[in-house]
Amino acid sequence: MNRRSLLTLLGSSLVGITGCLGDEPPSAEEPDPPDALDADWPMPAADHGRTHYTPASSGPDEPVAELWSVETGAEPTTPIVVDSIVFIGTADGELFALDARDGTELWTAAVDGVVDAVRYAAGRIHVETDERVVALDDNGEQVWIAEPMDLRRVAVSEHGVYLLDRRGESTHVVALDPTEGAKGWRTDLERLFELDDDGTILADSVPGGHPGGLAVRDGHLVHGDLEGNVHGPDWIARPNAHGFGRFTIAPDRVYVHANDGEKPGLYAYALIDGSRAWHADVNARGPVVATDDALFVPTAGRDRGLTRLDPDDGNEQWSRSAPDVGERFALVDDLLYTTSDGLVRAFRAP
């Protein structure tokens, strides 16, 4: 049954002059769907290192308006986008494949359990549930399924699927072939964090993990600690704040949002030595997405919506005040895909 439900676009569009400060006035203009998409967003945080950075997309130059929306019923996961198809899992165990251009439902597939995340690698859609990982092909047909586990962490890449399984007093990592699901190796490990580009597994045994999680790019590991410090490859930075959100790593910058302390906001540090580049007084409610030319920040509070910043100095380029932009999104070409309140939405500038 087709569960697609288009919501009205009138009154939701916002336009303005790029570079102006503050919220943009509403407009009745509607965005046009793209003819095709060139870039992908195959993981919930862009890649298996959770960098939230995409070099292949520019993002919207002007304030966005809703292009389409589709009801998913149960709460959806963060979207991923591959080959112009949006993939979303739901809390009631369903996987949706939607045309990224106009939201048309292509197919749905049922999986057993609450879907926590969807990832794409090695020609397979890897669906993480609360007990197992299910791999499907591009048509939604099941290819393999991992045995039930007490999953604590899943990492997926072209070279493997890695599951952190905790049963009783034992914690170990199981490596699976991403295409066929065949078991590779298994080893005892306290925590599995992320995968580097060369296939290195980054692990740690610190109880409780790291505030804001961990991100890695080209061998550069970035994380926070319980004392409010930011740790880079060979440096430690001490912002005047704490309560870190997720980290974002671009080729030469690290971005971290802190929501508490003397000076909360978004901090930018040089990746090479940890020197502070700038601080912006912006209240982020989710991970910052970076391109080579812009930063896109989902904002909270009375300014709940989306803000575009200049990555060179942190200055605001435009802001759209609206509650319908979720806290996590995928950025592909000049479109944003986000989920919230049982809906998946696409946004684009009119």
N, C-alpha and C positions, 0 to 999 in steps of 0.2 A: 504494500500500500504506500502511495506517495504521501509523505508527511510534510512536504514542503509548504511553507506558509509565508507568503510575501507580506511584509508590513508596509504601511504607508511611509513614503519618503517626504511628503510635504511637511514643512515646518522643521525638519531635522537638519537641513543643509546650513552650513556656515561658511561664509567666504570672507576674505579680507585681503589686505595688502601684505605680502610677505615682508617680515621685518618689523611690523608694528607690534607694540607691546600691548598685552591685555587680551581679553576675550574678543573674538570676532563677532560682528552682528549676524543675525540669522538671514538666510536667503532662501528663495523658493527654487533655486537652481538645483538640478539633479545631476549626478555624475553619470557618465556613459561607461558601459562595460568595455573592457579591453578586447581587442581582437585575439590576442594571445599573450601568454606569460613566458618570459625567458628564464627567470630565476626560480630557485627552489628554497624551501625552508623545511628540511627533512627531519629535524629534531625539535622538541619543544623549546629549546633554548638556542636554536640555529644549528648547533653541531654537537658532537659527543663530548666536547670539552666545556659545554655550557657557556660559551663566550658571549652570547646575545649580540654577535656582530655578523653582518652580512656584507661582503665586498661586492656582491653581484647586483644589489638593489640600491636605488637612490632614495626611495621613500617619497611621499607627497611633498611638493614644493609649497602648496597652499593648504589652508584648513580643509579638512575632509568632511564629507557628508556620507550618509549611509547609502551604499550601492544596492545591497540586498540583505535579507535575513531569512533564516530557516529555523523552524522549531525542531528541537531534538527530543523534547519530552523531559527526560531525566537530565541531570546536570552534566554538561559536556566537559571534555578535557581541553587542554590547550591545543589549538589546531596545528597541523603541519600541512605543508603544500608541496607536492611533487608532480611534475609534468602537468601542471594546470589543474590538478585535482586536490581538493581540500579533504583531509581525513580527520575525523573526530570520533572519539569513543565516548560512551555515556555511562552513568552510574548504574543503569539497568542492563548493562552487558551488550550494547549494540554498537556497531561500527558503521559510520556513515561515510560515503564517498560522494562528494559534491563537485560539480563543475565550478572551478574557481572564478570563472568569468561572470556567471549569472546565478549561481546557487542551485542549478538544476540537480536533483537527486539522480545519481548514476546507479548506485546500488547500496544495499545495506547488508550487513552480516551479523549474526548473533555469536557472541562468545560467552563463555561461562564465567561469571563473576563481575565485580565492579571494575570498570576500566580506569586505571590510574594514569596511563600515558600511552601515546602512540608514537612510534618512531619508524623511519624508513631507512633501510640499508640493504645492500647486496640484492636488490630486486625484490625485497620482501617487506611487507607491512608487519612490524613487530608490535603486538598489542600486549601491554603489561596489565595484568589484573591483580587482584589482591592475593592470588595463590600461584599463578603461573604466567608463562609467556606463550602466546599463540602467534604463529607466523602465517600470513595469508599472502596470496599472489595479488597481482594488480586487479583481478576480477572479483576479489573477495572470497576465493576458495581457500580453505584451510590446507596448508602444506605440511606443517608439523606443529606439535604442541609439547611443551616441556612438562614433565611430571610435577604434581603439586608440591609446592615448597613454602616455607615460611620466608617469603621474600622480604628483604630489607633494602635492596638496591638492585637496579638493573642498569647496565650500560650496554649500548649497542653501537657497532661500527661496521665498516666493510669487512674487517678482519675477524669479527667474532661477536657473539652475544655472551655477556658475562653476568652471572646471577650471584648475588650475595645471599646465601641461604643459612638460616639459623634454626637449628633443631636441637632442643634441649640445651646442653652446655656447649655444644659445638657450633662454630661459625666457619663457613668455608665458601670459596668461590668456585663455581662451576662454569667452565667455558664450553660454549656450543658453537657449532658451525652455523653461520647466519642464514645460509641458503637451505640446508637440509635438516638442521637441528641435531646433527650427530654430536655426541659428547666428545670433547677433546680432553682437557686435563681438569684436575680438581686439586685445590690446595687450601690449607687452613689459613684464614685471614680474618682479622678483627673487623676491619671496615674497608669497603670499596668506595672510592670517591669517583674518580673520572678517568678517562682515557686520553692519552696524549696522541698527537698525530702519527707518531711512529709505532703505536700499539702498546706503549708502556702503560701498565696499570698503576695508578697512583693510589696508595693506601695509607692509612693512618690508624693508630690505636688509641687516640685521645678520646676519653669518655665524653659523650655528649656532642662530639663533632665540633664544627666551627660555625660561628654566627655568620649568616649569609651564605653558607655553603662554601663551595670551592669552584674555581674556574681555571682552565689551563689552555694555553695557546703556544704552540711552537716551543714546548719545554718550559714555558714561563708559568709558574704556579702562583695563584693569588688566593688568599683566604683571610678571614678575620679571626680574632681571638676574643676570649671572654672579657679582656681588659680594655677593649675598644681600639686595638691596634689593627692596622692593615699590613699583612705580610706579602711582600713580593718575592721575586726570585732570590735577590741578595740584599733586601732592604726591608725596613719597617717604617711605616708612616703612622703618625698619631694625629688623627683629626680631632677637632674639638667637639666630638659627638660620639654616639654609639648607637646600638640598635640597628645593625647593618641589614640592608636588603641584599638581593643577589648582586654579584659582581658582573661587570661587563668588561671584556678585554678587546680592544681594537689593536691594530698593529703596533702603535707606539703609546697608547694611553690605557689606563685603568680607571674605570668609573665606578664609584660606590656611593650609594645613598644611605645616609644615617638619619634616623627619625627621632633621635633623643639626644640630650646633652646640651652644652653651651651654645653650639652653633650647628643645628641640624641642616640638612640639605644635601645637594649632590656635590661630590668631590671628584676632581680629576687629577690623576697622578701620572707622571712619566713612568712607563713600564720599565725602562732601563735602570733607573736609579731611585724611583719613589719620590722625586721632587714634586711639590704641589704646583699644578698648573693654574687652577682656579677653583673657586667655590661658587655655587649658584644656590640662591635661596628658593628652592623648589621642593614641594612636598610630594614625593613619588610614593605610589602605592603598589608598585610592581617593578619588575626589572626594566632597566633602561635598554633600549634597542639602538645599536650604533651602526651607521653606514660610514663611508669615507667622508661624506659631506654634512651629516646631520646626526643629532641624537633625538630620539623620540621617547618622551617620558609620560607614562600614565600617571596623572596627578590625582591627589586626594583632597578631602576637605571641601570647602565652598568652591574651590576651583577644580572640582572633579572633572576629568576629561583627558585631553591629550595636548601636550606642549612639544614644540620642536625647538631645539637649542642648537646654537653654533658650537661645534666641538672644539674650535680654536680658543674661545673665550667664555663659553657658557651663556652667552647672551640669548634672550628669547627671540625667536624669529616669527612664530605665531602660536596661538593657543586656541583650542576649541573646548569650551565648557559644556560638558554633556555627560550624563551618567551611563550612557549606553556603550561606552568604550571600556572593555574589560581590562583587568590589571595585567593580563598576559596576552601577547598577541604575536602573530607571525607577520613579517614584512616581506613582501614579494613584489619586485619592480616598484610601482608607485601605489600599491594597495596595502591595506592593513586588514588582517583577519583576526577576529577576537571572539571569545565566548563568554557568556554570562547569562544567568537567569533562564536557563533552558533554551538559549538561542545561540546560533553562530551567525556572526555578522561580517560583512565586508564593507570597508570604507575606502573612498577615493575622493580626490579633489574634483569639484564640478568643472 
